[in-house]
């Protein structure tokens, strides 16, 4: 196995006295897209916080391309090539899309992706470049948030619930753009999602979290075919996660 783009080894994390993760281990290989599934509160966002060393007390170890991220500040982790798109998008509302992309590019150590390269990867961006963040729909904001994270040419992209609240047609557009990220921009992706169909279409492997623990890992294809496994780990009050 080649050196992992991202690897967590026995990671536990807590917010003050409340423990959110228990001995979580996972890895993402270079050029791979991996799904992180689980009910609300299972620990998906806490996993990303632990990777970024943000707002949590963490034990265990996190490595990116063989380099330890233990004890490294959030800003320095970003500079080492780990980009994160949080659940609430957080684009700058009074800046244009181009200005948002420029800010993302400013974090690059040695040159980020040009606006033209990002438009090639996300065609929807082309008609949005001069519009301000507060003039965009939720789906447009999500596309800009992902593109801004990629502008700095990261090696690993953490995507937290990118389809939440989006119309099906926007989800379809986002699916096609994200599918091509490893080949087009050379980035490995860890994708946390509630939308199972989205994960099934994009990833090769999945990890399932439950109350902060990894309770299943395997190929996406096998998980997609096992409805009993899906019900066991993803069902909520008698209904399954979005498919």
Buried (B, 14 or more C-beta within 10 A) or exposed (E): EEEBBBBBEEBBBBEEEEBBBBBBBBBBBBBBBBBBBBBEEBBBBBBBBBBBBBEBBBEBBBBBBEEEBEEBEBEEBBBBBBBBBBBEBEBBEEBBBBBBBBBBBEBBEEEBBEBEBBBBBBEBBEEBBEBBBEEBEEBBBBBBBBBBBBBBBBBBBBBBBBBBEBEEEBBEBBBEBBBEBBEBBEBBBBBBBBBBBBBBBBBEBBBBBBBBBBBBBEEBEEBBEBEEBBEEBBEEEEEEBBE
